[in-house]
Amino acid sequence: MTDRDLSSAKPLLHALAQQQIEQLTRTPASNLGVGVDIELIADINITNDTFVERNFTAREQEYCRARPNVHASFAGKWCAKEAVIKAVSSLNPGWERVWVRGSAAPLVDIEICSGRSGAPEVVLHGEAKDAAEKAGVKSIKVSISHIDDFAIATAVSQ
């Protein structure tokens, strides 16, 4: 894939994911918040120690560094954290804003762990936990995938 192909693929994939989210949230029987994030794996700068420490817990760092594709693992967890923010924010969109620190806030308070089955689990700490409680979130499920140059995650909150 060329750089031009990569730069045009990301917005297209994100638009398709947004369409799926809109369909899910229009279902009258559901009280769901849904979030998705897709990133070029190369855009996640895991060589920057400050970035890694601000955004990933020690447990996440240990997990990612033990994986066959370290960079893709970090990118997948990053996407999951971003998707969680969107899922929490979209659960009750008419409510006041729950994320108060802005887009440059560290994401270390959103931890993506592995459950007993191997599936990712969301554990919230500190301000992220407070934001989810303020939004009325009872649970969050997340799915992560990566292939070639991209990582993607989807999160659903109830």
C-alpha angles and dihedrals in degrees: 000000000000124000088252091054091050094049092051095042097059097060091044093051091046091051091051091050091049090054090054091049091052090052092050095048093049091062103111096212094056128086095190137144113207131193135177134184131183125187140176103250090224090059092067104087104212092164088070104087093195091055092048094048093047094050110029130055120230089254092053092047092051091049095048094046090054094054124098091241104038095178094051091048092054090045091051092052090047090053090048091053092050091047090051091055090053094045092051092045094049098049092086105010093176092061124091119277113285101188104071103169099070135226096310094056117124115256098210090110089067107070123189109202134172117255124216090270091052092251116130118261129196119231116183125204136181116339093004090056090048091050092051092049090048089052092050095246114166099174142002127204122192137190124195131193138167134187133171106324101349140075122194136182136184125199130192123195129193 
